[in-house]
Structure formats: structure tokens, C-alpha cells
Amino acid sequence: MAKTDIVFNTRCKKTPPQSLGLFTAETAARTAAFHKTFHSYTPTPLACLSDTAKHFGAGGIFVKDESFRFGLNAFKGLGGSFCLGRYMAEKLGRDIDGLTYAELVNPRTKTAVGDITFVTATDGNHGRGIAWAAKEFGQKAVVYMPKGSAAERLENIRKLGAHAEITNVNYDDTVRFAKQQADKNGWVLVQDTAWEGYEQIPTWIMQGYLTMAAEAVEQLGDKKPTHIFLQAGVGAMAGAVAAYMRSVYGFDVKIVVVEPDKADCFYQTVKAGDGQIHTVGGALDTIMAGLACGEPCTIAWELLEYAADAFISMEDKVAADGMRILSSPLGDDDRVTSGESGASGFGAVAEILKNHLQIKQSLGLDENSTVLCFSTEGATDVENYRNIVWYGKYADE
Ligand SMILES: Cc1ncc(COP(=O)(O)O)c(C=O)c1O
């Protein structure tokens, strides 16, 4: 049994924030229409784990497999490309509706908007998405990564032509550094988290994630989920997807946010219950690199405070077990290659169903439940993936 704590959100469903209107089914349709113009666009698969669900005593488990997204091995390119598209649209005096990939990659567009350098901080996946989108649109990218970032993730960003380097500080301080560099050099900060006074660009990034959620809803068809598990770093993905799911399914579905116990800023915020955001500092030392963020995105918190039912804080082993189970499916189930952050949502589901009867009951998880998870990345650090999946790292001693 691995350490898994849950806190229920007493503010859920109370006061709808204004930002809710920015993440509706209608927004998702516009975002998806933009992404569909990309030559490399194809919906990612929705893995069906019927035998695994039966084994654990659930009705059904579905896992959206983002390792297939744009050849980038993670969902984050959706946010990066939509944000850069919106930014370029504004420069062109155009609306994003009707602006296509073909026009954005056309050298005439580059001439019209001029040279832009986009800068960001990243645990890996967001920076790779920005580097890719900037390259596609003929622009420059500068990417900073926190101390301890995997060499493979750094190299994958450099391969896309971006200037990328690892700093000596944690994720949240790296974000501050990227902002300073943007201010100093006249670069455009494209950060996937918001704070007071910096909201427009993160909103566009969050709207970009809706394509993933809308695909999942379409693929599920009439199999309505009863539970959705969403992993959170700064919470931008969870916030956007949770808000969108409320616009599609209302409050019929339970939405659970999952975090590593070393970087559980949302869990701590809800646990404190004083309406204030609570941050987590220090090394944020978790294998779930994409979730190693101690300061919530302000827009995400606003959305999750209204839209999320519960928050889970869990140890690394839960994600590692999730990776192993997904890599080695039962019966006819689809196989999913999922990285440490990618497998965390599913890992939480498996851990609760197997080992935490009280949490299972409190969430109403049973043989009638249909669970939706998002494997938000593939094996983005192959060496660590093998150490975990092949050699049993972070398993029971
Ligand atoms: C694979 C993966 N999953 C989930 C997340 C969490 O997204 P957010 O930071 O928006 O909460 C990230 C963030 O980098 C990620 O890389």
C-alpha cells in the first residue's frame, strides 16, 4: 500500500468563476478546428482497459494516450501551438478562427509579423511544445529548465532548434528567471501558468489543451464517465479540462485532481480551506517531473475550486505502479507507454481501487463506474522509464 491522501473540496459547485466561460464546449470546438489544420494532427487513441477495470472492480477504465500527440510524446504541444497561433493572429490583426497552419508556416506570415523570440520555463514537455511550434512558424525559442532536469528532455528541446539550458533553481524560480529574461531582452514570455497581471497567454495555452479533452468526449460517445482523474503541476491542464468537462457533463461526473506529495500545492490549498492559495517550496523532489510545481496557476485554482470534487496527494510509487500496469496490460486491453507524470492519474485510480477501500467508497467508485484518465506523456525520460518498468525502481522494498 502506498501513501495516498484525499481531501474533499467543500467549495466545489459553489461560486462559478468568470473564467469558466473561457473553457466551454464551444471554445474546445474552436481550438480543435485550429489544431485540425496541422498536417501532423491526428486524434490520439483512447485506450480501453476493460480487463484491468474488471480486475480492480470498476465498470470501465479509459486512458487517453498523449504519447502520440504531434510526434512530441506529450499533450503540451496543444497549448504551445494554440498560444503561438493566437499571438501571431493578433500580430496579423486576424481572428484565430479561420487562421490555418498553412498560413502560419508561410514565409509571408513571418515577414508580416517579424522576428519574435518566445521564452519559457519548463519541466520538459511544455518547452518542447513551444520549441516545436516556434520552429514550425519560423520563430525563435529560448527554454529554461529547473535543476535536476533529465538530459534527454533537454536534448529533445535543443533538437528542435531552441536555445535550452538547465538552471540551478527549482521550477517556480525558473519561471521567475524566464520572466526576467523576457523583460530584459524584449522576448515574449509564453508561460503555462498564470499569476495576477499575467493571464492572457496562459489562458490561450489552457484553451489549447481542450482539443485533448474534446477528443476524449467524442471517443467515449455515449459511455459517459462517472469519474475523471486529472494530474496537476501548476494545474493549468486540470483546470481547463475540469471546466470543460463541467460544460459537457455538468456535475454528474466526479472530478479528482492528483498531485505528488512533494509538490501538492492544490491539496494543501484545499486542506487549509481558508480561500487562500498555499504554495510548496524547496526541491520539489518527485519522479513526476511535469508535476513538480509548488505554486498554483491562479486561473487554474479559480476553476478547480469550483469544478473539482477532491484532491489527492500521493507518493512516487503510485505513479511508478501506474507506469508498470499500463505497460503490461491484462487480456485484450490496449497497452499504454506512459511516463512518470503521464501515469499518475491512472496510478491513483489503480492504487485506490486496490488498496484504499475508504477512499474508494467515499468517491463512489464501484463496478458501475466508468473512469477516464489522461496519460499526458509517453516515456519522455527513457532511462528512468526502463529503470521503473523493467527493473522495478520505486516498487515495494
Ligand atoms: C506529462 C505532464 N502531465 C501533466 C502536466 C501538468 O500540467 P499542469 O502544469 O498544467 O498542471 C505536465 C506539466 O508539465 C506534464 O508535463
The ligand as a MOL file (V3000), in Angstrom:
LIG
                    3D

  0  0  0     0  0            999 V3000
M  V30 BEGIN CTAB
M  V30 COUNTS 16 16 0 0 0
M  V30 BEGIN ATOM
M  V30 1 C 3.2080 14.9840 -18.7630 0
M  V30 2 C 2.5700 16.0710 -17.9740 0
M  V30 3 N 1.4070 15.8290 -17.3790 0
M  V30 4 C 0.7890 16.7660 -16.6470 0
M  V30 5 C 1.3460 18.0200 -16.5050 0
M  V30 6 C 0.6270 19.0120 -15.6390 0
M  V30 7 O 0.1990 20.1280 -16.3160 0
M  V30 8 P -0.0180 21.4760 -15.4910 0
M  V30 9 O 1.3500 22.0150 -15.1700 0
M  V30 10 O -0.7910 22.3190 -16.4060 0
M  V30 11 O -0.7210 21.1320 -14.2500 0
M  V30 12 C 2.5600 18.3120 -17.1120 0
M  V30 13 C 3.1760 19.6260 -16.9820 0
M  V30 14 O 4.2740 19.8910 -17.4200 0
M  V30 15 C 3.2010 17.3110 -17.8700 0
M  V30 16 O 4.3740 17.5250 -18.4550 0
M  V30 END ATOM
M  V30 BEGIN BOND
M  V30 1 1 1 2
M  V30 2 1 2 3
M  V30 3 2 2 15
M  V30 4 2 3 4
M  V30 5 1 4 5
M  V30 6 1 5 6
M  V30 7 2 5 12
M  V30 8 1 6 7
M  V30 9 1 7 8
M  V30 10 2 8 9
M  V30 11 1 8 10
M  V30 12 1 8 11
M  V30 13 1 12 13
M  V30 14 1 12 15
M  V30 15 2 13 14
M  V30 16 1 15 16
M  V30 END BOND
M  V30 END CTAB
M  END
